């Protein structure tokens, strides 16, 4: 199991519905989510993650977050070359997690 990614739906939006299931299932407590009401144009959900942060240094890569997600929004990829020069670089926010999705779907 490699680095995490947040998946996008068919409209390019973050697929996460901010249900907190991944954060609840995580034994390492490395996922932090702040939910916000979904924009009015998003008729298919009530909320979305305003912020979504994973501390990759704290994570034990067990896959529980991936298993707990009811909408398949979070996934562990096959990117294993995870490096950073500081702790801050290893804390992945929503934008960085979505960029991993973009990188892994265009490469494959």
SULNORZI-V863391 format. One record per run of one state. SS is the DSSP state (alpha for helix, beta for strand, coil for the rest). FROM is the first residue (numbers start at 0). LEN is the number of residues. If there is no record, write none. Layout:
BEGIN
<<SS,FROM,LEN> <SS,FROM,LEN>>
END
This chain:
BEGIN
<<coil,0,3> <beta,3,3> <coil,6,1> <beta,7,1> <coil,8,5> <beta,13,1> <coil,14,6> <alpha,20,5> <coil,25,5> <beta,30,7> <coil,37,9> <beta,46,9> <coil,55,8> <alpha,63,5> <coil,68,5> <beta,73,3> <coil,76,11> <alpha,87,3> <beta,90,2> <coil,92,1> <alpha,93,14> <coil,107,1>>
END
